[in-house]
Amino acid sequence: MAGEAQGYISLDQAWALALQHARDHREFYGRYAEQEFSWDFISADETEDYYEVWVSYRAVGNFHTDGIEQFNIDKTGAIKSRRIVRQPRLSPGFIAASVTLVLLAVMGAIFGGLWVTGTQDTTNVTVATNAPAVALADLPTPLATTVSITPETLARLVSPNGQVTIDLDANTVDVPTKLAYVPLTTGQIPALPDNFTATSNVFELTTETPLLKPITITVTLSTADTALAAGNADNIVIQHHMGGVWTQLDTLVDFGASTATAKVDSFSLFALTVLEPDLTPISVPTPVQLLLPTSTPAPVVKPTF
């Protein structure tokens, strides 16, 4: 074939190349370069001259959100550009613990130059600079997905499991961009408000440009979700985490279609949640037995003769 004669690579080979490049050049991650990483593919698109490959990466440890990076790869196999779309995020508890360790280290240096126990020894860290090529059969199944958005057209993103649908009207953005969907676990999100329970639908939406119009999020309800809500639509709420707090979105629940729908005008973390029904038993007053006075019959007077 003509493409093969020119040495073009396939889309699958571009995926493998992006993963290999990420493993061989971990210094690109800056302050996280010495962390132990795992990678997952998000998606890949093909243009006339390039492949655009999106990859998520997770540093082993106290991180509650994956990082995302994008590769532009020439069809001859050359890496043209690589950029970090989102850095991995440390959990709040780990940040607090890190600050404490730094303070202890400073105090130890002041009072006698003591060594701080628990310092990581990086002298034996192995960097996979010569890792073998990854076979296509070993590539993991993409856990996330992206969709291209242009100002003039409608757009729809459907999660890989089909349970989350994002609909965007025309002119929702002012420049061409991509919308990325990344599924999360309940352990990767901040604590929900009291009495709310997260369902299996917890995810993050990101894009590179602000929204000009609200988007519509539709989440499929499971039988377990409905049962947990005790069949009450008011107990099912899509929540949005912004500015360090969870915001309850105005959620329309359709039990017939098994969906919950809400509109939002910004991206971040989202969770389909259920408000635990109030199962406190209602106290019923003990019925009071009214004792009515009994009438005493008038004595019978017998006539005397």
C-alpha positions in Angstrom: 0.0 0.0 0.0 1.1 3.6 -0.6 0.9 4.5 3.0 3.1 1.6 4.0 5.6 2.4 1.3 6.0 5.9 2.8 6.6 4.4 6.2 3.3 5.7 7.7 2.2 4.3 11.1 -1.3 3.3 12.1 -3.5 4.9 14.7 -2.8 1.9 17.1 0.9 2.3 16.6 0.6 6.0 17.4 -1.1 5.0 20.7 1.8 2.6 21.5 4.4 5.3 20.5 2.8 7.9 22.8 2.9 5.4 25.7 6.5 4.5 25.0 7.5 8.2 24.7 5.8 9.0 28.1 7.7 6.1 29.8 11.1 7.1 28.3 10.8 10.9 29.0 9.3 11.2 32.5 11.3 14.3 33.2 8.5 16.1 31.3 6.4 15.7 34.4 8.5 18.2 36.3 8.1 17.9 40.1 6.4 14.5 39.6 9.2 13.1 37.5 10.5 10.7 40.2 7.1 9.3 40.9 6.1 5.8 39.9 3.5 6.1 37.1 0.8 4.1 35.5 -0.8 5.1 32.2 -4.1 4.6 30.5 -5.3 5.6 27.0 -8.1 8.1 26.8 -8.7 8.4 23.0 -7.0 9.2 19.7 -8.1 11.3 16.7 -6.7 11.4 13.2 -6.2 14.5 11.1 -4.8 14.7 7.5 -1.2 14.9 8.7 -1.2 14.0 12.4 -2.5 11.7 15.1 -3.8 13.3 18.3 -3.4 10.9 21.2 -4.8 11.7 24.7 -3.3 9.7 27.7 -4.1 9.8 31.4 -1.3 9.2 33.9 -1.4 8.4 37.6 1.4 8.8 40.1 1.3 6.0 42.7 0.5 7.5 46.1 -2.0 10.0 47.6 -3.4 11.4 44.3 -7.2 11.7 43.9 -7.2 12.8 40.2 -5.2 11.6 37.2 -3.1 13.8 35.0 -4.0 14.2 31.3 -1.5 14.8 28.5 -1.9 15.2 24.7 0.5 14.1 22.0 0.6 15.3 18.3 2.3 12.6 16.3 3.3 12.8 12.7 2.0 9.9 10.5 5.7 9.0 9.9 6.0 8.4 13.7 7.7 11.6 14.8 6.5 13.2 18.1 5.7 16.8 17.0 4.4 18.1 20.4 3.4 17.0 23.9 1.6 19.0 26.5 0.1 18.6 29.9 -3.6 19.2 29.8 -4.0 18.6 33.6 -1.6 17.9 36.4 -2.5 15.1 38.8 -4.0 16.4 42.0 -2.9 15.5 45.5 -5.4 14.6 48.1 -5.9 17.3 50.8 -4.8 15.0 53.6 -1.6 14.2 51.9 -0.8 17.9 51.3 -1.3 18.6 55.0 0.9 15.7 55.9 3.6 16.9 53.6 3.6 20.4 55.1 4.0 18.7 58.6 7.0 16.7 57.4 8.6 19.8 56.0 8.2 21.6 59.3 9.7 18.6 61.1 12.6 18.6 58.8 13.4 22.3 59.4 13.1 21.8 63.1 15.4 18.8 63.0 18.0 20.8 61.0 17.9 23.6 63.6 18.1 21.4 66.7 21.1 19.3 65.9 20.9 18.5 62.2 19.1 15.3 62.8 18.1 13.1 59.8 14.4 13.0 59.2 13.2 9.4 59.2 11.1 8.2 56.3 12.9 10.2 53.6 12.6 8.5 50.3 15.8 7.1 48.9 15.9 7.8 45.2 19.3 6.4 44.5 17.8 3.0 43.5 14.8 4.3 41.5 14.8 2.7 38.1 13.6 4.8 35.2 12.3 2.8 32.3 14.4 4.6 29.6 14.9 1.4 27.7 11.6 -0.3 28.2 10.6 -2.7 25.5 8.0 -1.8 22.9 4.4 -2.4 24.0 2.6 -5.0 22.0 -0.8 -3.8 20.6 -2.5 -6.8 22.3 -1.3 -5.5 25.7 -2.8 -2.1 25.3 -5.4 -1.3 28.1 -9.0 -0.6 27.3 -9.6 3.2 27.2 -11.4 4.2 30.4 -12.1 7.7 29.3 -13.1 9.5 26.1 -13.0 12.9 24.3 -15.0 14.6 21.7 -14.1 17.5 19.4 -16.3 20.6 19.7 -16.6 23.4 17.2 -18.6 26.7 17.7 -21.0 26.1 14.8 -22.3 22.6 15.5 -24.0 20.5 18.1 -21.9 18.0 20.0 -22.5 14.9 22.1 -20.2 12.9 24.3 -21.2 9.5 25.5 -19.1 7.7 28.2 -17.5 4.4 27.3 -20.0 2.5 29.5 -22.9 4.4 27.9 -24.2 5.7 31.3 -23.3 9.4 30.9 -24.3 11.6 28.0 -23.1 15.2 27.6 -25.0 17.4 25.1 -23.7 20.8 23.9 -25.7 23.3 21.7 -24.2 25.2 18.9 -22.1 28.2 19.9 -21.4 26.7 23.4 -17.7 27.5 22.8 -16.1 30.2 20.7 -13.1 28.2 19.4 -12.6 24.6 18.4 -11.6 22.5 21.4 -12.0 19.1 22.9 -14.2 17.9 25.8 -12.7 15.1 27.9 -14.6 12.7 30.2 -12.6 10.8 32.9 -14.4 8.3 35.1 -13.5 8.4 38.8 -14.1 6.3 41.9 -15.8 7.5 45.1 -12.4 7.4 46.7 -11.1 10.0 44.3 -13.5 12.8 45.1 -13.9 15.1 48.1 -16.4 14.1 50.8 -20.0 14.7 49.9 -22.4 16.6 52.1 -23.9 14.8 55.0 -26.6 12.2 54.2 -25.6 12.0 50.5 -24.3 8.7 49.0 -22.4 8.7 45.7 -23.5 6.2 43.0 -21.2 4.5 40.5 -21.4 7.5 38.2 -18.7 9.8 39.4 -16.6 11.6 36.7 -14.7 14.7 35.7 -15.3 16.9 32.6 -12.6 19.1 31.3 -12.1 21.4 28.3 -9.6 24.1 27.3 -12.0 26.9 26.9 -14.9 28.3 29.0 -18.5 27.6 28.2 -20.7 30.3 26.7 -23.9 28.3 27.3 -25.0 25.6 29.8 -24.5 22.0 28.8 -26.9 19.1 29.5 -25.7 16.1 31.6 -27.9 13.0 31.5 -27.0 10.0 33.8 -28.6 6.6 33.6 -30.2 5.4 36.8 -29.7 1.8 37.9 -32.3 -0.2 39.8 -30.0 0.1 42.9 -30.1 3.9 42.6 -33.9 4.0 42.5 -34.1 1.6 45.4 -31.6 3.6 47.5 -33.7 6.7 46.9 -36.8 4.8 48.0 -38.5 5.7 44.7 -38.5 9.4 45.6 -37.2 11.6 42.7 -36.3 14.4 45.1 -33.7 12.1 46.7 -31.6 11.8 43.4 -29.3 14.8 42.8 -26.5 15.4 40.3 -23.8 17.4 42.2 -21.0 19.6 40.9 -17.8 20.3 42.8 -16.4 23.8 42.3 -14.4 26.2 44.5 -14.0 23.5 47.2 -17.7 22.8 47.7 -20.4 20.6 46.3 -23.3 22.3 44.6 -26.6 20.5 44.1 -27.8 21.0 40.5 -31.5 21.3 39.6 -32.0 17.6 38.6 -34.9 16.3 36.6 -35.5 12.6 37.3 -37.5 10.3 35.0 -38.0 6.9 36.5 -39.8 5.7 33.3 -36.7 6.4 31.2 -34.3 5.7 34.2 -32.5 9.0 33.8 -31.4 12.0 35.8 -30.7 15.2 33.9 -29.2 18.6 34.9 -27.7 21.7 33.2 -24.4 23.3 34.2 -22.3 26.1 32.9 -18.8 25.0 34.0 -16.7 21.9 34.2 -15.1 20.0 37.1 -16.0 17.0 39.2 -19.6 15.6 39.0 -21.4 12.9 41.0 -24.8 11.3 40.8 -25.8 11.2 44.4 -28.7 9.9 46.5 -30.0 11.6 49.6 -30.6 8.9 52.1 -34.3 8.7 52.9 -35.4 9.6 56.4 -36.2 6.3 57.9 -36.9 7.6 61.3 -40.0 5.9 62.5 -42.9 8.2 63.1 -44.1 8.0 66.6 -47.8 7.5 66.8 -49.4 8.6 70.1 -51.0 5.8 72.1 -54.7 6.0 71.8 -56.3 7.3 74.9 -59.3 5.4 76.2 -62.0 7.8 77.3 -63.9 6.7 80.3 -67.4 8.0 80.1 -69.5 8.2 83.3 -72.0 5.4 83.6 -75.5 6.3 84.4 -76.9 4.7 87.5 -80.5 3.6 87.0 -83.0 5.2 89.3 -84.2 3.0 92.1 -87.6 1.3 91.5 -90.1 2.2 94.1 -92.7 -0.4 94.7 -96.1 0.8 95.6 -97.5 -0.2 99.0 -101.1 -1.2 99.5 
